[in-house]
Amino acid sequence: MAMGGRKIEKQPPLFVATSELPRTPAHPFYAKLNGILAEHGFDKFVEGPCQKFYAEKMGRPGLEPDK
């Protein structure tokens, strides 16, 4: 091996922040489906029968869909 300078390559960062990743539009199928379900009041329809499964005093309150 000869004496002298070895070229040192700089290693790129190992991790990429999610804020730097490109954003893609939502799939058109799901956008249309969400619109139809909202138009017909599906969330309120499902929340009623599922109310008995909600925790009264455990953990933080759940979030409403699409919020």
C-alpha positions in Angstrom: 0.0 0.0 0.0 1.4 3.3 -1.0 1.8 6.2 1.4 -0.5 9.1 0.7 -4.0 10.2 1.0 -6.8 7.8 0.8 -10.0 9.2 -0.5 -12.6 9.2 2.3 -16.2 9.2 1.3 -18.7 10.9 3.6 -21.5 8.6 4.6 -25.0 10.0 4.1 -27.4 10.3 7.0 -28.8 7.0 8.1 -32.3 8.2 9.0 -34.8 10.4 7.2 -37.3 12.5 9.1 -40.9 11.7 8.1 -41.5 15.4 7.5 -39.0 15.2 4.6 -40.8 12.3 2.9 -42.9 13.3 -0.1 -46.7 13.4 0.5 -48.9 11.4 -1.8 -52.6 12.1 -2.3 -55.1 9.8 -0.7 -56.4 7.0 -2.9 -59.5 8.2 -4.8 -61.5 5.1 -3.7 -61.2 6.0 0.0 -61.8 9.7 -0.6 -65.1 8.8 -2.4 -66.0 6.2 0.2 -65.5 8.6 3.1 -67.7 11.2 1.4 -70.5 8.7 0.9 -70.3 7.4 4.5 -70.3 11.0 5.8 -73.3 11.9 3.6 -75.4 9.1 5.0 -74.4 9.7 8.7 -72.5 6.4 9.1 -70.4 7.6 12.1 -73.5 8.4 14.2 -75.1 5.1 13.1 -72.1 3.1 14.3 -71.4 5.1 17.5 -74.8 4.3 19.0 -74.5 0.4 19.0 -70.8 0.6 20.0 -71.4 2.9 23.0 -71.6 0.0 25.4 -68.0 -0.9 24.6 -66.6 2.5 25.3 -64.6 2.8 28.6 -66.2 5.2 31.0 -63.2 6.1 33.3 -60.2 4.4 31.7 -57.6 6.2 29.6 -58.1 9.3 27.6 -61.2 10.0 25.6 -61.3 8.6 22.1 -61.0 10.8 19.1 -63.8 11.3 16.6 -63.1 9.9 13.1 -61.6 12.3 10.6 -60.3 14.7 13.3 
